[in-house]
Amino acid sequence: MLTLLLAAPAFAHDSEETKPNRPEFHVEASSQLLPDTVALDLRAAAEGKHDGYVNVAMRVDPTGAWIGHTGVGFDLFGGGSAVDLKLGLFLGAVGDLSEQAMFGRPAVGGEVTFGLKFGRVYGHYRHLDGFAGPLEDRLTEDELRLGFCLTDHVRVHGQLVALNPGDAIWRGGAGVGAEFVF
């Protein structure tokens, strides 16, 4: 009985070395103020403790384009706590809300994310590059994010985003968001 009581506090606060090897799940919502509208961005991801991830993302611009994609990738530095360099591939679709039918054109490509974390402050640069529909329609997104970990499970961030969904003219904006990790 005494042994059980002494061991209980170790489970209440796991150190980095004693954490079980299970994935972290991230759910995030952001909004970007674009020149003529506000785009909404929803993302979810499962990240392995050391190097792999699977993500799903959806961005909707109420006056124009939408993009949805799912991706897989890995962290070249093996899930390091201070520096991340992630490479991934995605498959999805892009479309236009102003069209009669919201059917999208297929999209495929890759993404690179370089991130740094110092204590509770983190930041990353993410570049997504691919093709939508016919191969001549290029699709790019660039995101620069600066965030703060309020708790181990709640994060807030600000970001600058540059979008080029297919044949649309380049657009960009700034936004804020929140992320929940469990």
C-alpha positions in Angstrom: 0.0 0.0 0.0 2.8 2.4 0.9 4.6 1.7 -2.5 1.4 2.5 -4.4 1.0 5.9 -2.7 4.7 6.9 -3.3 4.4 5.9 -7.0 1.2 7.8 -7.7 2.8 11.4 -8.0 5.0 10.1 -10.9 1.9 9.6 -13.0 0.4 13.0 -12.2 3.3 14.8 -13.8 5.2 12.9 -16.5 8.7 14.1 -17.4 9.9 14.1 -21.0 11.8 10.8 -20.4 8.8 9.0 -18.8 6.1 10.0 -21.2 4.6 7.0 -23.0 5.2 6.8 -26.7 1.7 7.8 -27.9 0.7 10.5 -30.4 -0.3 14.0 -29.6 -3.5 15.2 -31.1 -3.8 18.9 -32.2 -7.1 20.7 -33.0 -6.8 24.3 -34.3 -9.0 27.1 -35.5 -7.6 30.4 -37.0 -8.9 33.3 -38.9 -7.1 35.5 -41.4 -8.1 39.0 -42.2 -7.7 39.3 -46.0 -8.2 42.6 -47.9 -11.9 41.9 -48.7 -13.0 39.2 -46.3 -12.0 36.9 -43.3 -10.8 33.4 -44.1 -11.5 30.6 -41.7 -9.0 27.8 -41.1 -9.6 24.5 -39.3 -6.8 21.9 -38.8 -6.3 18.7 -37.0 -3.2 16.6 -36.7 -1.8 13.5 -35.0 1.9 13.7 -34.3 4.1 10.8 -33.2 6.4 11.4 -30.3 9.5 11.3 -32.5 9.0 11.9 -36.2 5.7 11.2 -38.0 2.5 13.1 -38.5 -0.9 13.0 -40.2 -2.9 16.2 -40.7 -6.2 17.4 -42.1 -6.8 21.1 -43.0 -9.7 23.2 -44.4 -9.5 26.9 -45.3 -12.6 28.7 -46.5 -12.7 32.3 -47.9 -16.4 33.2 -47.8 -16.1 35.4 -50.9 -13.9 33.1 -53.0 -11.7 30.0 -52.7 -11.6 27.0 -50.4 -9.0 24.3 -50.0 -9.1 21.1 -48.1 -6.3 18.6 -47.8 -4.8 15.7 -45.8 -1.1 15.2 -45.5 1.5 12.8 -44.1 5.1 13.5 -43.3 8.0 13.3 -40.9 10.3 15.4 -38.8 13.9 15.2 -39.9 15.2 16.0 -36.4 13.1 13.3 -34.7 10.7 15.4 -32.7 13.3 17.6 -31.0 12.0 20.0 -28.5 13.7 23.2 -29.8 14.1 22.8 -33.6 11.7 21.1 -36.1 12.1 20.5 -39.8 9.1 18.7 -41.2 8.6 17.4 -44.7 5.3 16.1 -46.0 3.1 15.3 -48.9 -0.6 16.3 -49.3 -3.6 15.3 -51.3 -6.8 17.3 -51.4 -9.0 19.6 -53.5 -9.6 23.3 -54.2 -12.8 25.1 -55.3 -14.7 28.3 -55.6 -17.7 29.2 -53.5 -19.1 31.4 -56.2 -19.6 28.5 -58.6 -22.9 26.8 -58.9 -21.6 23.5 -57.6 -18.9 23.5 -55.0 -17.1 20.5 -56.6 -13.4 21.0 -56.3 -10.5 20.3 -58.5 -7.9 17.8 -57.2 -4.8 19.2 -55.5 -1.5 17.4 -54.8 1.9 18.6 -53.6 4.3 18.9 -50.7 5.0 21.1 -47.7 8.0 22.1 -45.6 7.8 23.5 -42.1 10.7 24.9 -40.1 10.0 25.7 -36.5 11.7 26.9 -33.3 10.6 26.7 -29.7 12.1 28.6 -26.7 10.3 27.8 -23.5 6.6 28.7 -24.0 7.3 30.8 -27.2 7.3 29.1 -30.5 7.3 30.0 -34.2 7.3 28.4 -37.6 7.5 29.0 -41.3 5.4 26.7 -43.4 5.5 26.5 -47.2 2.9 24.4 -49.1 3.5 24.0 -52.9 1.6 21.9 -55.4 -0.8 21.8 -58.3 -4.6 22.0 -58.5 -6.7 20.6 -61.3 -4.7 20.8 -64.5 -1.0 20.6 -63.8 -0.5 24.2 -65.0 -2.5 25.6 -62.0 0.0 26.2 -59.3 -1.1 26.2 -55.6 1.0 27.8 -52.9 0.6 28.9 -49.3 3.1 30.5 -47.1 2.6 30.9 -43.3 4.7 32.7 -40.7 3.4 32.0 -37.2 4.4 33.2 -33.7 2.7 31.6 -30.8 2.6 31.2 -27.0 1.8 28.0 -25.0 -0.7 29.2 -22.3 -0.7 25.7 -20.7 0.5 22.3 -21.8 -2.8 21.9 -23.7 -3.7 25.4 -24.9 -1.8 27.6 -27.3 -2.6 30.9 -29.0 -0.9 32.3 -32.1 -0.7 35.2 -34.6 0.2 34.6 -38.2 0.9 36.1 -41.6 -0.4 34.2 -44.5 0.1 34.4 -48.3 -2.3 32.4 -50.5 -2.4 31.5 -54.1 -5.1 28.9 -54.5 -4.8 27.8 -58.2 -5.5 30.5 -60.8 -6.5 33.2 -58.2 -4.4 36.3 -57.8 -2.0 36.3 -54.9 -3.6 37.3 -51.6 -2.4 37.6 -48.1 -3.4 38.7 -44.7 -2.8 38.4 -40.9 -4.7 36.4 -38.4 -5.0 34.9 -34.9 -6.0 31.5 -33.7 -6.0 28.9 -30.9 -4.8 25.4 -30.7 -5.7 22.6 -28.3 -3.3 19.7 -27.7 -4.2 16.4 -26.0 
